[in-house]
């Protein structure tokens, strides 16, 4: 298999497509790998040949949103799973409050993403309001 046309020396032997001047092949003597591989010899011309871009690195998968176990009650639209046990005895209520807040925030983030896809921008204040409303509704319905 031969090298792509861009990498062949004949590619640089062609005249500049803008001004028809000679194009310098800088691949062998460039100091910065991000510098142009080729440049027009006419200083008044701005034609350059850039190196091919490398594929963008893949992003790490998004973290899974927290879920509330049956011992915390139900939150509409949130999958239910058994939750981990509280770290120390006596903080069950605090643990429950933070767990509900975390799930409500992740739920609000999902709603914000849907809104963004539809052209509606959600501010930080709006995201906080969505989270607070979900927590309030959960506690009003749950009675705890």
N, C-alpha and C positions, 0 to 999 in steps of 0.2 A: 504494500500500500504506500503510495507516495505522500509526501508532506502536503498540507494544504497550500493553496496558491499563495497565501500570505507569507508563508515561511520560506518559499523558494527565492533564490537570488534573482531570478528573472523578474519577480514582482517589483523589486527595487530598481531594476534596470529601465523600467518604463518611466516616461517623463511625468512630471507633476500634472495631475488632471486640471489644476486651476490655472497655471501659468506656463506649462510645458517646459519648465526648467528641470535639471537633473534632481533626482531624489537621493539623498544620502542614506545609506544603510548603517544605522548606528547600533545594530544588535551586538556586534562583537566587542565594542569598546564602551558601552554605556556603564556608568557607575551605579545608577539607581534602577532597580528592576521595574519601577513604575514610570520611568522616563519613556518618551516616544521611541519606537524602534526605527522610525524613519522620519526624515525632515526634508522639506524642499530646500534646495541650495540657494534660492532667491530669498534674500533677507526680508524683502517686502511682502513675501507670500507667507501665509500662516498654515499651509498644509503640513500635517504630520500624520504618521501612521502609528497608532497606539497598539500596544501588545494586547492579545486577546484577554478578555476578562475571565477570571477563574470562577467556577461555580460558587455561589454563595454557600457558606457553611450552614448545615441544617440546624434548626433551632431545637432545643430540648423540648420534650413534650410538656404541655401545660400541666401544672399540678391539678390533681383532681379536687373538686370542691368537697368541703367537709359535709358530712351528713349527720342527721340527728337520729339517734337510736329510739326505739319504742319507749324507753323510760323517760324521754324528754317530750313526748307528745308528737303530734304530726304538724308539719309545715307544708302547706299546699305547694305542689310542684317540685318538691325535694324528695329524692329517693331515700328510703328508710333502710338503715343498717344498724346493727348492734354497735354501740359506741364503746370506747375504751373506759375502763374504770377510773374514777378520780384518783389523782396521785396520792392524796393524803385524806384521812377521815376528817370530816367536819367542813370540807369545802365543797360539798356536793352542789349546793345552791349556786355558788360562784362559778363552779365548773359548768353547770347547766346554762347560766346566763351567757358566759363566754361562747359556749358551743352554739347556742341559738343565734348570738350576734354574728359569729363566723359564717354560719349557714345563710343567714339573712343577707350578709354582705356579698357572699358568692352568688346568691340568687339575684341580687341587685346588679351585679356585674354582668350576669347573663342578660338581664333585661336591658341594660345599657348597650350591650353589643347588638342586640336586636334593634334597638332604637337607632344606633349609629348606622346600621345596614339600611335603614329606611330613611336616612338623611336627617335624623334628629340628634342634636348634640346634647349629651347629658353632662352637666357640670359636676364638680366634686360635691357641691352643695346638694344637687339633685340626687346624686348617688347616696349621699348621707341620708337624705330624706326618704328615699326608697328603703334603705336599710332600717331606719328608725320605724317607719310605718309597718314593715313586716314584723319587726320585733314586738311592737305594740299590739298588733293584731294577734300574734301568736300568744302573748301573755294574757290578753283579754279573753280569748277563746279557751285557752288552757286553764286559766284561773290560778296560775302560780306566779 
